Amino acid sequence: METNAAGTLDEALTRLHASGPEFEGWLSNHGPMAVEALARHGQEARVHRWVDAYRTRLEDRPTGFGRITADNWQAALGDPRHLTDWTEYFGVLLAERPWRAVLAEWWPRLLPGITASATHPVIRVGHAVRVLLGEGETGPRLAELAHGLGYWAARFQPLPAGITSLAAPGSADAALRAVPLVADQSGGITARLAQIDRLPAWAAPAAVEPAAVEPAAVEPAAVAERLGGLVRAAIGYYASHAHGSPVMLVHAATAPNAVLRALPALPPELWPASLAAAWQASAGVVAAYGPPSGPTAPAGTRSSDPAELFERAAAHGDEHAIKLVDTALDVAAAHPADPLALRAGVRAIELIDPLD
């Protein structure tokens, strides 16, 4: 990221931190994620105008409910009344200790609740970690990590207990297509996720608690490769299935990509559990929003130069289109001979309504 772009990002994050993580009762504030992507892909000139337009829908941070401490945090986990309290608590922790140490301590605690708020908190954390790793520490960037972790803790939500593990195809692409869809797709994501009782066991069974993972069995390169394959498969799934829910199916790809972005900042012993959680998040979104009618060819789409594609997403303005294209470009960079990622990005721009 260019120096000017990084400075613009910090200014935008400071502006957005005056707002809460949600609005209209449950919708997630995508502002920090979108401006990080805009600044990263050479669209920093649009950042403040984009924030001006987006802030009209945002709300002030909610009032605190009660102070979070080292003694009471478990009782407050998953309690949205503590949205602001959790952010303040992580702000204190990040002021006292290196951010990687805080992330390593809290990542395994939060990972079982990765589907919180339709996976937006982990996605927000992934964007924050990417800029901290790539551009270094500043006050606004550390504050953004506190906001992301705090949102995750307040909205912590595991998938239902007792999900039956089904035999899974070997490839991530085939496994996603084998995910059984929930019977009733009429409700919101919480109601849909609550119906999940079966998922293919594509990610090798790994306990979420890192203490249960033998360090000698950890193969970081293999885990990262497998997780990258999941992100690629989810982008491919979006290209052919986005018509089921163009906005919500974005998260089947952006959630595991957020985990992939966080891996370099985490101890290797946490990587297998991270892969398992990323699979649950991606498969959970597919189960909730995959189209019963099955795939369709992305008729009318065209491949595009990566820079041109992101410029189209920036001009389109919708935060979900920006995030999907951002992830699609990660996949395209890793697999330049595969045109499907860019076609998925075009699909998002075609199907999602632009920012008003």
Summary of the structure (lengths in Angstrom):
residues: 356
radius of gyration: 18.9
end to end distance: 27.7
largest distance: 56.4
contacts: 1248
relative contact order: 0.12
helix: 65%
strand: 4%
